[in-house]
């Protein structure tokens, strides 16, 4: 089917009116191009029931409207709308007919509008989005048609979107065997004989394999066609060379091409084993991972192809080789970027099952729509070679077996395996609520929940016992903040493949050491790789008394918990990760502002110390402060205005962080790193003068001329 982008020339209107005819008579419609998220247009307020988790934002009930004029040349064609994502309960109207309803704001959905369109005349496409009931999420979700809308146009014999799947069956002796399964739809009232032609093309568009079959299609029915092929030589899809093949399919009827379809695939093998770890194309690989949410900071939840691609570029440049999509399906453009750039993906379906996390979240619909959403989830993303695992749930309340949790775990896992047997199925689990009661401490008279506990009690291992059946149907087990269990569980569950599905950034040294030293652990995923909207203040710093609240008070908006901030700038913890992962060889200097020195500083486990990449602190002359040097070298020497503060041990023995106490004096701060007594690197900071001008830097020198392309300016 041909694919046309329908993002331009929409109108929207906020209204609770329920009549599709009356709503169109309003004069208050506003012009808009998609994608669109209305939530950030509305004023945030402290008393909004969304609370800190949704960033104190307000929901909405609104309509979108677009005129469609279908040319007569498309008469007798099949017309299918694809909505990549509509945040809210959505109802789709065509010419005042309700043609579809959808309740999951993260999953894409298709709507066949063929029978509702009038050819040659103006047609009205209307979409109602209901997302006014709060709280409905544990983070900022947004409201509106925030991803692309497409119109697919095909013949009456056609291949629906997502109905061609390619999979690597084996790689052996320099031969790659693939299988392509295509579902052909015949809407005609007659049996039809067609020629099915398939070609596999290299990245430079050369045909490397082709075949054709004569197929008889039954009337008004669907039929699956299977093609088995072998390629030799071939290019595997790898992280440093993410090679993609393109598959083109044509259907010939009565000597004429009746349909064409194209997709892509990457040739790669995956294996997961508790003793051998994770292997990509037979080579062992530890996953250097991070969790990311779907929003784009200042762009809110609106998904642009470039904003999705930039996320992957930033993470790739910082040494990440894997991302976990928390905690629902993300935009196709993100996965496309992972395929092109070489980034592995854990694709996650649900944050809630039967038991709700918030009053108006997906648990209200889960039991009715889980199967439909899983089918969409897998079918839409099946051909992305970057995806290595399907996750069926994050920290769901049912992990302890409540609400038939063990039954649901198996039911969901079985469904995924029915849809795709080539990848691992996973889910994550954090501590049980009963465990948290034993993780409390008293600080300055305040009862504080010690989230860093990761407790393991061999004599009373409640978590291991209770979650055993939850993990049993799965291929891998995601541990949220349970790093201290890795070695213990290698003995208790010797066949279990584990990864740190969420870990604290401040514990990076321990997290990574436990990951590389335990064969049953295949990777570590920090919470989070990129900062995000909602869960506001999760990683904030408090001075004086520690905060009892999980999130920040209004007007906090960002979580403040990412290696990379919402503008794409690396924070100190990201440079520390560079050292631990050996991405950066040079040492890195951070400074605690003198006004913070001596204060009681408290921060949540998702946070980082309030150090800065600066040596300019006006009015703080002659005050004490602390300099932290991140380095993988054996020793580091600190010099202030050329005067040495001596050499200190650094590297692995100091967990890659060495601190110096100094007296602040404006000028130059320099560190020299040594290995076996010889200089191995330097870093330098200087006190700056008063700013005199603004400087703009862009991440790109060229842009596409079409609407929706982006360039990021740093000022």
Helices and strands as residue ranges (DSSP letters): E 2-5, E 10-14, H 20-24, E 30-32, G 39-41, G 52-54, E 60-69, G 72-74, E 78-83, E 86-87, E 89-94, E 97-102, E 109-112, G 114-116, E 122-131, E 144-145, E 149-154, E 157-158, E 164-172, E 175-186, E 192-201, E 207-217, E 221-231, E 245-253, E 256-265, E 270-273, E 277-280, E 283-284, E 287-292, G 297-299, H 305-317, E 322-325, H 332-341, E 344-348, G 362-364, H 366-381, E 387-391, G 397-400, G 402-404, H 405-419, E 424-426, E 428-429, H 433-436, E 440-443, E 446-449, H 462-472, E 477-480, G 483-485, H 486-492, E 498-504, G 505-507, H 508-517, E 521-527, E 541-543, H 572-580, E 588-592, G 594-596, E 601-603, E 611-612, E 624-630, E 635-640, E 643-649, G 651-654, E 657-663, E 668-675, E 678-686, E 697-698, E 713-714
